């Protein structure tokens, strides 16, 4: 029977060890490696999780694959920049952002910034407010 009880999302990376180091060491996420396959899980504070798998011919998606909601985008960007993460990834004509890579008032009022993982996947960080649970 189909149920949504154990739903999760997933995306691919080109190099598993590189991705584990980035998500675990650089971002500080709760990464669980899997012995039975070239993949790992990211446990989220909300109780959900993300399945990340290695795909040798990986091509990054043309959209954001993972988002983090924060109270203060500027503080989050400063923290990410301090960890060596580049948040200014779009050209001004592609997506206008300030010198830190923050799009002020994006989509009708949300401050957003984006960065890439080592595989080129786009990750967002934004002041999303109360999200549905």
N, C-alpha and C positions, 0 to 999 in steps of 0.2 A: 504494500500500500504506500502511496506517495504521501509523505508528511514533510513539514518544514522544520521539525524539531532539531535536526542536526545540520542545518544549512550552513555553508561556508562559501567563501570566494577563493579564487586562485589566480595566479599569473606566473609567467615563465621568466627565467633568467638564463643567461648564457653560460655562467660559471658558478657552480654551487658554492665552492669554498669562498669565492670572492663575495657572493651575496650573503652568506652566513656571517662573514666578518663585518660587512656593512650594516646589516640589520641588527646584529647582536652587539658588536663592539662600538660602531659609530653611532647608531641611533639608540642603542640601549634597550632594544625590544626583547621580549621573552621568546627566544628561538629554541625550538625543539627539533633536533636533527632526527632523521629516520634511517635506520640501518637497512631496511628492506628495499629502498629505492633512492634515486638521486633527487631528494626533495627534503624540505623542512617545513615545519609549521610555525606560525607566529601566534602565540596566545595573546589575546587582547584583553585589556582591563574590563571591557564590557561583558566578557564571558564568551565572545565569539573567537573565531580564529581564521587565519589566512593560510592557505596551502601554496607553497612556492616550489616550483619544480624546475629542474634543469632541462633545457632544450638547446642542444648544440647549435642549431641553425636559427636561434632566437632572433627575431626582429622586434624592437620595441614598438608597442602600440602607439598610435597617434593621438592618444587621449590619456587622462590621468587614471592610473590603475589602483591607487591607494590614497586615501585622504586621512589627515589627522585634524580633528577639531580642537582648537586651543582657545583660551580666553584672551590672550594677547599675542597677536601675530608678530608684532615687532620684537617682542621678547623671545618668542620661539625662533624667529629668523636669526636674531643675534646669537642665540644658543647654538643653532645649527651651523652658522658661519664659524663659530668658535670651535666646532668639531671638525672643521674642514669641508663642510658641505656648501656648495655653491647654490645660491637661491636666485641669482639673476640669470635665467636660462633662456629668456625670450628677447628677441630684438624688439625695439620700440614699435616698429611698424606691424609686427606680428601680434604683440600684446603689450600695451603700455604699462610699464611698472617703474617704480622709483629705483634709486641706486642700489637698494637692498633686494630688489626683485619683488616688491610687494605691489600688487594691484589694489589700489585704494578704492573702496566702494564697488568692487567687482560684482557683477550680476545683480545690481540693485542695492548694494550696501555692504556687502561682506568684503573685508580685507582678506586677500589670498596671496600666497606665494607658492612657488613650485620649485622642485629640485629633481635631479635624476639619480637613480641608483647606478651602480657600476655597469649594469646591462642596458642603461638608457631608458628604463621605465620612468615615467613621470609620476611624482608623488606630490600631493598637495598638502598644504597646511593653511588652515583658515579659521577665522572667528565665526564659526557656524551657529553659535547660540545653542538653544535647546534642540537636540535632534530627536527624532522619533525613536522610541525604544520598543 
